[in-house]
């Protein structure tokens, strides 16, 4: 077994070992565990059976993540994108689109992904993205992850009165526990304690008990629900109606940019990028991601995508696909122990996400601040990822700005022809939103 693991995942080449990969895989699982409750709850509001959705989701996570691990040897875990989950739920509840039609729209967006991925167009697009924007994508994702962690624990909330984000209730038990957890994590990281991130999550979970933040589960074991009634509940032809094209665009464009943003961002954190900011073998990652979306659609599951929380495993030392093999194993266990997995509160994982986000800002030091045509688009990419609360939004603002500034400064020869196509896609995306 040891020889097979070495041959398959090249552990020594990446200066890692099985113990490190296990801890990293567990860290990724713990930071992703919130989807066990979030996704089924959102989908149940759209008329889906919560227990069936949970079973399907976990099985798809296992299959697609293992495929990513074995085919690419990268520590990237896949799960339903929360953005696409929200879009599908809105299509069904607000727009009156049937569940089979919605599944069909997901399927065709996945087919579109598959076509451009296997033709190499997706990789070609990434290669024409300027290095400065690739670096800023990683930083933007970092702030996005940090904001996600702060929102999950209640530290940052939407202030309707001021129409902005602001501090939540700083005296609330969840925020207090999160603050204690962040201090614990800082001490552990400063002392360079092995397995520090998962240790911090465990300790913070324990701290949450007297505060009433960590709740004992009503039961420990749960049996998975049958998935037969949701399989192939899909209308392939009906989804091709012209009226559903805006929904297709709304699913496709954010997932397209978010996926390559996440892969590049997490890849940069893991040290995978070359001098041009490219990730070797990124085409393999795109192919798995694309096929996963269409596969999930057959079960009515919103777009399966590479998850930002994979960065938690990388921060914990994960370097290879073995990391997310273990993540998949833990998700497999949660299929029967879901109530126990949900014991971990957001106050325990929030500090970890904030810490990871802070570390990912380091890529901004590679931006050429002597060239206004480089640092302004990079800044826009970072800030609008946060301001508009979406990775794709940040990228879609930055690309047109980059093109305009290069043309304005007479540097049009440095612009690849594909860039014009990308900017057109960005404008189409904004048109679909309007």
LINBEL-V333675 format. One record per run of one state. SS is the DSSP state (a for helix, b for strand, c for the rest). FROM is the first residue (numbers start at 1). LEN is the number of residues. Records with the same first field share a line. If there is no record, write none. Layout:
# LINBEL-V333675
SS: FROM-LEN ; FROM-LEN
This chain:
# LINBEL-V333675
c: 1-1 ; 10-8 ; 33-2 ; 45-5 ; 73-5 ; 81-1 ; 94-5 ; 119-2 ; 129-2 ; 153-3 ; 160-4 ; 168-5 ; 191-5 ; 211-17 ; 231-7 ; 241-1 ; 271-2 ; 274-5 ; 280-2 ; 298-6 ; 307-3 ; 316-6 ; 342-4 ; 367-5 ; 388-3 ; 409-3 ; 415-2 ; 434-1
a: 2-8 ; 18-15 ; 35-10 ; 50-23 ; 82-12 ; 99-20 ; 121-8 ; 131-22 ; 173-18 ; 196-15 ; 228-3 ; 238-3 ; 242-29 ; 282-16 ; 310-6 ; 322-20 ; 346-21 ; 372-16 ; 391-18 ; 412-3 ; 417-17
b: 78-3 ; 156-4 ; 164-4 ; 273-1 ; 279-1 ; 304-3
